[in-house]
Amino acid sequence: MADGHRGTGDSMAGDVFRIILAIILPPLGVFLEVGLGKHFWINVILTILGYIPGIIHAVWVIAKK
């Protein structure tokens, strides 16, 4: 039981780290979550078109799992 709980905390800490990265540099947060998939490229385009849409998309990708 203790190992399962600790794993959940590690996962949550990783998500928090990725969300912080997503706020600073949205494509990096998405890359760490899904790699070089379609969501990464969508996020690059959104970030180029507007920083805020890139952040929103990155946080959504990280939080949806």
Order of alpha helices (4+ residues) and beta strands (2+ residues): alpha-alpha-alpha-alpha
